[in-house]
Amino acid sequence: MPKPAFWKNNKRYYDLKSYWRNLYGCNVHKLPIDAGFTCPNRDGSIAYGGCIYCDGRGSKLRQKGELPTVAEQIQNGKKFYKPHASKFIAYFQTFTNTYAPVEKLQTLYDEALAEENVIGLSIGTRPDCVGPDVIDLLNNYAKKYHVWLELGLQSIHDKTLQLINRGHNFQRFLDAVNVCAGGNLNICVHIIIGLPGESDKDVLQTASSIAALPINGIKIHSLLALEGTALGEMYKNESIKLITKEKYLSLVADVLELLPPEMVIQRLTADGYRDIFLAPDWAMNKLDVLNAINKELERRDSYQGKHYR
């Protein structure tokens, strides 16, 4: 299959840069924001301690003391990216960014959208924290702005979700997607490859299920062991083994082959904070991993959507 015309890149998948260029004809950058949220999986509403891979520290800004305002974070982020971008998305990234009364959410989101050249929002959250009032709020923004709702899932398998202490099941994710579908929101799902106890078949079942849903984008990365997490202790105690680079490259390629060619690939790897990073070592070089994924697809003479049905 020839590369689809809307893939404006030299990759074998539909990356986020191509997506922005299709929409706006220029580079668009997401500016990460820590608005001071916590998570119901950490504060006792659902559980304590959070997911087994989460260190709970929040952003680097939070570690320095009092958080700057949303507007200040955006202004500082713009300075970093200019002149490489003229339009920006305010990315509410840290912890669960819909976990507050809707009035507070609106105040924070309005503050972000009031900044010059901010054309939209990307809201990272959990599928059990998007009630009807939140969806209504985001749909109203989406009438005028570009809005992504990023839902953490990690796996469709309830046994895995329980093991990693997600605090919700797959049905809760499906319910959230169904509520959002048909509106103005763009939905992005987060998954992890290399979760404890998961086989290759389990990973591909997750990919196939996502491919069948009204989802616009996906973020994929490997399981990372970080100091100060339950997973980090499991790794140090040698009670788990983390995925090898070769296996990760192979599974990412397998997943991409199953996804629709128009699904935006927002992320294919992550490296975590270096000061608490334990393993796997190969994940620390993001550019190398991205290049290796493309080379694996080239080796197969394959591409995103090759086996999509």
Secondary structure, 3 states (H helix, E strand, C coil): CCCCCCCCCCCCCCEHHHHHHHHHCCCEEEEEECCCCCCCCCECCCCECCCCCCCCCCCHHHHHCCCCCHHHHHHHHHHHHCCCCCEEEEEECCCCCCCCCHHHHHHHHHHHHCCCCEEEEEEEECCCCCCHHHHHHHHHHHCCCEEEEEEEEECCCHHHHHHCCCCCCHHHHHHHHHHHCCCCCEEEEEEEECCCCCCHHHHHHHHHHHHCCCCCEEEEEECCEECCCHHHHHHHCCCCCCCCHHHHHHHHHHHHHHCCCCCEEEECCCCCCHHHEEECHHHHCHHHHHHHHHHHHHHHCCCCCCCCC
